[in-house]
Amino acid sequence: MNDITKEIKKIKFHLRLLSETIDSRNYPIPSLVVEMDWDGDDLNRAHDIFEKYDKKLEAGETVNWTDLEIDLKREFDINYQIVKSIVLAFYRNHQWTEVCKYYAKSHMCIEFHEIGKDKD
């Protein structure tokens, strides 16, 4: 392993340690981006998926909320637990809240308790 590779590996390790101090409730998107090892393009792709479902809601379409999960899984090669993290991050950041509420309602679990009790 060359010196540059060692330095990059060390910096990534330091960033991982620092990321553990990010409060995901107060800084949900930065926490998500670090947790997922995303770049700006990845975050934009996630926004695009949520926007797709937001447009369906606005158009009054009937939405199969499992499709949102499938889209996220395919796009990011993730599992259901990570889908929940993404939904919570956007919800806590006050982004795509209607999409998050509908998804949470159709996939109720303990992690979505805070979304389920939101009455607005």
Secondary structure, 3 states (H helix, E strand, C coil): CCHHHHHHHHHHHHHHHHHCCCCCCCCHHHHHHHHHCCCHHHHHHHHHHHHHHHHHHHCCCCCCHHHHHHHHHHHHCCCHHHHHHHHHHHHHCCCCHHHHHHHHHHCCCHHHHHHHCCCC
